[in-house]
């Protein structure tokens, strides 16, 4: 089973994962990292130092589950 992030967009920009990590305030994230937060999936579009959630550096992602 896989999870396609960016479903419905250009296939060249889609990301396929087998799991998604829960956001943690103890972790620093880089551009392109994908996390699960408050029942939604987000991709970081900016770097994020460890700390509280910052909506300004993420974009919510469309998702498609494939099996």
C-alpha positions in Angstrom: 0.0 0.0 0.0 1.2 3.5 -0.7 0.2 7.1 -0.1 0.5 9.5 -3.0 1.0 13.1 -1.9 0.0 15.7 -4.5 -2.7 13.5 -6.1 -4.4 15.1 -9.0 -1.4 17.3 -9.8 1.4 16.7 -12.3 2.8 13.1 -11.7 6.3 14.5 -11.9 5.7 16.5 -8.6 3.9 13.7 -6.7 5.6 11.8 -3.8 4.8 8.2 -2.9 5.2 7.2 0.7 4.5 4.0 2.7 4.1 6.0 6.0 3.9 9.5 7.3 5.3 10.8 10.5 3.3 12.8 13.1 4.5 16.4 13.5 6.8 16.8 16.5 7.8 20.1 18.0 11.1 18.4 19.0 12.1 17.9 15.4 13.5 20.3 12.8 12.1 19.9 9.3 13.4 20.8 5.9 11.7 21.9 2.7 10.0 18.9 1.2 9.5 17.0 4.4 5.9 15.6 4.9 4.1 15.3 8.2 0.7 14.5 9.6 -0.8 17.2 11.8 -4.3 17.6 13.2 -5.8 15.0 10.8 -4.2 16.6 7.7 -1.1 16.0 5.7 1.3 18.8 5.1 4.5 19.4 3.0 7.1 21.9 4.3 7.7 24.7 1.8 10.2 26.4 4.1 12.6 25.2 6.7 11.2 24.8 10.2 13.4 24.8 13.4 12.2 22.6 16.2 9.3 24.3 17.9 5.6 25.0 17.7 3.7 24.4 14.5 4.1 27.2 11.9 1.4 27.3 9.3 3.4 29.8 7.2 6.0 27.2 6.2 3.6 24.3 5.1 1.1 23.6 2.4 -1.8 21.1 2.9 -1.5 18.2 0.5 -4.1 16.2 -1.5 -3.8 12.5 -0.8 -4.6 9.3 -2.7 -4.2 5.8 -1.1 -3.1 3.1 -3.5 -3.0 -0.5 -2.8 
